[in-house]
Amino acid sequence: MKVWLLLGLLLVHEVLEDVAGQHSPKNKRSKEQGENRIKPTSKKVKPKVPKIKDRDSTDSTPKSQSIMIQAMDKGRFQKPAATLTLTAGQTLELRCKGGKVEWSYPAFLDTFKDTRLSVKQHERYGQLTLVNSTAADTGEFSCWGQLCNGYICRRDEAKTGSTYIFFTEKGELFVPSPSYFDVVYLNPDRQAVVPCRVTVLSATVTLHREFPAKEIPTNGTDITYDLKRGFVYLQPRSDHQGVVYCKAEAEGKSQISVKYQLLYVEVPSGPPSTTILASSNKVKGGDDISVLCTVLGEPDVEVEFRWIFPGQKDERPVTIQDTWRLVHRGLGHTTRISQSVITIEDFETIDAGYYICTAQNLRGQTTVATAIEFS
């Protein structure tokens, strides 16, 4: 009996020791240095998505910024508005930021190489100065920065500036024209402009036909008025031809513009339509010979000629003459005839061979040839 009692007491003692070993913090194993002390967890955490600011939009195209400023009195500067009105005689000074700046200004100032205009490039900006301004200087003044890689430069579209300036002058509502009569060609495939530009922003401008006398409506479909260009024929037709003029009214005053002859063009746009013809294709020694190169083209498109001929390498003396004229072909249709003729005197054996003419305009070039034999 005592033996069974002793065995029971020993079993109870071992169970109590096991329970104490599992729950007593004193017997917990100490962590080694560097061991992970973060208690693992199964809690789900929603990932944070960084907010994208407006300036970090997917469109990385740089926004265009105006680089133009206008010099004012007493050393002040300000950004010019899209349109400005200045009194004729005032000095205009514009600056555009950049180490390499290009300028554009009214063609009137370029045509006559006007000494009143000065364009300079400084270390950090370009400067345009116009003194003794007149109504004829009315137009758009613009600048742009240049991006250069060695000697090759291109326009930086992100750095530009422009302003359209009206130079008002007493007695001048229209921008003066260099002539009293001008020609406007009506091409069926592009717009035509009657350049009645005014010097007063508030002026009312109308277009008139001389005969039969009447005002021509600007309906926005066939004809529209652009303050910076004039009356624009959007889709020129043959019935638009004739003599027209413009009338401007402002501040109780009125003025008539110069007259414009509208001529309809029958020759389509494209490279020169060229033919070549020799005075004779068989020439005897000592005779004179001429070869004519002819182009039929648009009235306002210039043509340049180049010749290649047999005696060229031997520096054979020749005479080359270029001419052009306008020909009216009925119903108001007008064609420009451009010609180049090469003449050789005292024909020799070295002059025999192919005479090649190349005619070129802004839309391409055409090459024609004819052979001349020594007989």
C-alpha positions in Angstrom: 0.0 0.0 0.0 2.8 2.3 0.9 4.5 1.5 -2.4 1.5 2.6 -4.5 1.1 5.8 -2.4 4.8 6.6 -3.1 4.5 6.1 -6.8 1.4 8.4 -7.0 3.2 11.2 -5.2 6.2 11.0 -7.7 3.8 11.2 -10.7 2.0 14.3 -9.3 5.4 16.0 -8.7 6.5 15.5 -12.3 3.3 16.9 -13.7 3.6 20.0 -11.6 7.1 20.6 -12.8 6.0 20.3 -16.5 3.2 22.9 -16.0 5.5 25.3 -14.2 8.1 25.0 -17.1 5.6 26.0 -19.8 4.1 29.1 -18.1 6.9 30.6 -16.0 8.5 33.6 -17.8 11.6 33.1 -15.7 12.5 30.0 -17.7 12.0 31.7 -21.1 15.1 31.4 -23.4 16.9 34.8 -23.9 17.3 35.9 -27.5 20.6 35.9 -29.2 22.1 39.2 -30.4 20.9 40.1 -33.9 17.9 37.7 -33.7 14.6 39.0 -35.1 12.7 40.6 -32.3 9.6 41.5 -34.4 6.7 39.3 -33.6 5.2 37.8 -36.8 1.6 38.7 -37.5 -1.0 37.7 -40.1 -2.7 41.2 -40.1 -3.4 42.5 -43.6 -2.1 46.0 -44.4 -3.4 48.1 -47.3 -0.5 49.5 -49.3 -0.2 53.3 -49.6 -0.3 54.7 -53.1 1.7 58.0 -53.4 -0.5 60.9 -54.6 0.5 62.3 -58.0 0.6 66.1 -58.2 -0.8 67.9 -61.1 2.6 69.0 -62.3 3.7 65.3 -62.5 1.1 64.6 -65.3 2.0 62.1 -68.0 2.3 65.0 -70.5 6.0 65.9 -70.2 5.8 68.4 -73.0 7.3 71.7 -71.8 4.8 74.6 -71.7 5.7 77.5 -73.9 6.8 80.6 -72.0 7.1 84.1 -73.3 10.6 85.3 -73.3 9.8 88.8 -74.6 9.8 92.0 -72.5 9.3 95.7 -73.6 11.6 98.5 -72.4 9.5 101.3 -70.9 10.4 104.8 -69.6 12.9 105.3 -66.7 14.4 101.8 -67.1 11.2 99.9 -66.4 10.3 96.7 -68.3 7.1 94.8 -68.8 5.7 91.9 -70.8 4.0 93.2 -73.9 0.3 92.4 -74.5 -0.7 90.4 -77.6 -1.5 93.7 -79.3 0.0 97.1 -78.6 -0.8 100.6 -79.8 2.1 103.1 -80.1 2.2 106.6 -81.6 4.3 107.0 -84.7 7.7 108.5 -83.9 8.1 106.6 -80.6 11.1 104.4 -80.1 10.4 100.7 -79.7 12.8 98.5 -77.7 12.1 94.7 -77.2 14.2 92.2 -75.5 14.1 88.4 -75.5 15.9 86.3 -72.9 18.5 83.8 -74.3 22.0 83.5 -75.4 21.0 83.0 -79.0 17.8 84.7 -80.1 16.3 85.0 -83.6 13.8 87.8 -84.6 10.9 88.3 -87.1 9.4 91.7 -87.9 7.4 93.4 -90.6 8.7 92.7 -94.1 8.7 96.5 -94.8 11.7 96.9 -92.6 13.6 94.1 -94.3 12.7 95.1 -97.9 14.4 98.4 -97.7 17.2 97.4 -95.2 16.0 100.2 -93.0 18.7 101.8 -90.8 16.1 102.7 -88.2 16.1 99.1 -87.1 18.8 97.6 -85.0 19.1 93.9 -83.8 21.8 93.0 -81.4 22.7 89.8 -79.4 24.0 90.3 -75.9 25.3 87.7 -73.5 21.9 86.9 -71.9 19.3 88.5 -74.2 18.6 89.6 -77.7 17.6 93.2 -78.4 15.5 94.8 -81.1 15.4 98.6 -81.3 13.3 100.7 -83.8 13.6 104.5 -83.8 11.5 107.1 -85.6 8.7 104.6 -86.1 6.0 105.1 -88.8 2.6 103.7 -89.6 4.3 101.5 -92.2 6.0 99.6 -89.4 2.7 98.2 -88.2 2.8 94.4 -87.9 4.0 91.5 -85.8 7.3 91.5 -83.9 8.3 88.0 -82.6 11.4 86.2 -81.3 12.4 82.7 -80.4 15.3 80.9 -78.7 17.6 78.6 -80.6 18.7 75.1 -79.6 22.1 74.5 -81.2 24.2 71.3 -81.6 27.5 72.6 -83.0 26.7 74.6 -86.1 23.2 73.1 -86.5 20.4 75.1 -84.7 16.7 74.7 -84.5 13.9 76.7 -83.1 13.0 76.2 -79.4 9.2 76.2 -79.5 9.1 76.4 -75.6 10.8 79.8 -75.6 9.1 82.3 -77.9 7.5 85.7 -77.7 5.4 88.0 -79.9 3.3 91.1 -80.1 1.4 92.8 -82.9 2.0 96.6 -82.8 -0.2 99.3 -84.3 1.7 102.5 -85.0 -0.9 105.2 -85.3 -0.1 108.2 -87.4 -2.2 111.3 -88.2 -4.0 110.9 -91.5 -3.1 107.2 -91.9 -5.8 104.6 -91.2 -4.3 102.1 -93.5 -0.7 100.7 -93.4 0.9 102.6 -96.3 1.6 100.6 -99.4 4.7 101.1 -101.6 2.6 101.4 -104.7 -0.8 102.9 -105.7 -1.9 99.7 -107.5 -1.2 96.1 -106.6 -1.9 92.7 -108.1 -3.4 89.8 -106.1 -3.4 86.3 -107.7 -6.3 84.0 -107.1 -5.2 80.4 -107.0 -8.0 77.8 -106.8 -6.0 75.6 -104.4 -5.0 78.2 -101.7 -6.1 81.3 -100.0 -5.6 84.8 -101.4 -5.2 87.9 -99.3 -6.1 91.6 -100.1 -3.7 93.2 -97.6 -5.8 96.0 -96.3 -4.3 96.3 -92.8 -5.1 99.2 -90.5 -3.1 101.2 -88.0 -6.1 101.7 -85.6 -7.3 98.7 -83.7 -10.9 100.0 -83.5 -11.2 100.8 -87.2 -14.1 99.3 -89.2 -13.0 98.0 -92.6 -15.1 97.1 -95.6 -14.2 95.7 -99.1 -15.6 97.2 -102.3 -15.6 96.3 -106.0 -14.8 99.2 -108.3 -17.0 98.0 -111.2 -19.8 97.4 -110.9 -19.5 99.6 -107.8 -20.7 97.7 -104.7 -19.6 96.5 -101.3 -18.4 92.9 -101.1 -19.9 91.1 -98.1 -17.6 89.2 -95.8 -19.7 86.2 -94.9 -17.0 84.1 -93.2 -17.5 81.3 -95.8 -16.0 82.8 -99.0 -14.3 85.9 -97.6 -13.3 86.9 -94.1 -11.4 89.8 -92.5 -8.3 89.2 -90.5 -7.0 92.3 -88.7 -3.4 91.2 -89.1 -3.6 90.1 -92.8 -6.5 91.8 -94.5 -9.4 90.4 -96.5 -8.9 86.6 -97.0 -10.5 84.8 -99.9 -10.8 81.3 -98.5 -11.7 79.5 -101.7 -10.8 81.8 -104.7 -12.9 81.5 -107.8 -12.8 83.1 -111.3 -15.8 85.2 -110.5 -13.9 86.9 -107.7 -11.6 88.7 -110.2 -11.7 92.4 -110.8 -10.5 95.6 -109.2 -11.3 96.1 -105.5 -10.4 98.5 -102.8 -10.9 98.9 -99.0 -12.5 101.6 -96.9 -11.7 102.2 -93.2 -13.6 104.3 -90.7 -12.4 105.3 -87.2 -12.9 108.2 -84.8 -15.1 110.0 -87.3 -12.6 109.8 -90.1 -12.6 107.6 -93.3 -10.0 106.6 -95.8 -9.7 104.6 -99.1 -6.9 102.1 -99.7 -4.9 101.6 -102.8 -6.6 99.5 -105.6 -6.0 95.8 -106.1 -6.3 93.9 -109.3 -7.5 90.4 -108.6 -6.3 87.9 -111.4 -7.4 84.3 -111.5 -4.6 81.8 -112.2 -5.1 78.9 -114.6 -1.8 77.1 -114.0 -1.9 74.6 -111.1 0.7 74.5 -108.4 3.7 72.2 -108.9 7.2 72.0 -110.4 7.8 74.0 -113.5 6.1 72.9 -116.8 9.2 73.2 -119.0 9.9 72.8 -122.7 13.2 73.3 -124.7 13.7 74.2 -128.3 16.8 74.8 -130.4 16.9 77.2 -133.4 18.3 74.2 -135.3 19.4 70.7 -134.3 22.0 70.4 -137.1 24.5 73.3 -137.4 27.4 74.1 -139.7 30.7 75.3 -138.5 30.8 79.1 -138.0 27.0 79.5 -137.6 25.3 80.9 -134.6 22.9 78.8 -132.5 20.4 79.5 -129.7 18.5 77.2 -127.4 15.3 78.4 -125.7 14.0 77.0 -122.4 10.4 78.0 -121.5 8.3 77.6 -118.4 4.5 78.2 -118.1 3.7 78.8 -114.4 1.9 80.8 -111.7 2.1 84.6 -112.0 3.7 85.1 -108.6 6.1 82.1 -108.6 9.6 82.9 -109.7 11.7 80.4 -111.7 15.4 80.0 -111.8 17.3 78.4 -114.7 20.6 76.4 -114.9 22.3 75.2 -118.0 24.7 72.4 -118.8 26.3 72.5 -122.3 29.1 70.7 -124.2 31.6 73.5 -124.3 31.2 74.3 -120.6 34.3 72.3 -119.4 36.4 74.1 -122.0 35.0 77.5 -120.8 33.4 78.1 -124.2 32.0 81.7 -124.1 28.2 81.8 -124.3 25.5 84.3 -123.7 22.6 83.5 -121.3 19.6 85.7 -120.9 16.6 85.2 -118.6 13.2 87.0 -119.0 9.6 86.7 -117.9 6.2 88.3 -118.6 2.5 87.8 -117.8 0.1 86.7 -120.4 -3.7 87.0 -120.1 -5.5 84.1 -121.7 -9.1 85.3 -121.7 -11.7 85.0 -118.9 -9.3 86.7 -116.6 -6.9 83.8 -116.5 -3.2 84.8 -116.2 0.0 82.8 -116.8 3.6 83.7 -116.2 5.9 82.8 -119.0 9.6 82.5 -117.9 12.3 82.0 -120.5 16.0 81.4 -120.6 18.0 81.4 -123.9 21.6 80.3 -124.4 23.4 81.6 -127.5 26.6 80.3 -129.0 28.4 82.2 -131.8 30.7 80.7 -134.4 29.7 77.1 -133.8 32.6 74.6 -133.4 32.9 70.8 -133.0 33.2 71.2 -129.2 29.7 72.8 -129.2 28.0 69.7 -130.5 26.1 67.5 -128.0 23.3 67.8 -125.4 22.1 71.1 -124.1 20.4 70.6 -120.7 18.1 73.1 -119.0 16.9 72.8 -115.4 14.1 75.0 -114.3 13.4 75.3 -110.5 10.7 77.0 -108.4 9.7 76.6 -104.7 7.8 73.4 -105.5 10.4 71.5 -107.4 12.5 71.3 -110.5 12.2 70.0 -114.1 15.1 69.1 -116.4 14.8 69.0 -120.2 17.4 68.5 -123.0 18.0 68.7 -126.7 20.8 67.4 -128.9 22.6 69.6 -131.5 24.8 67.9 -134.2 27.7 69.3 -136.2 27.0 69.0 -139.9 
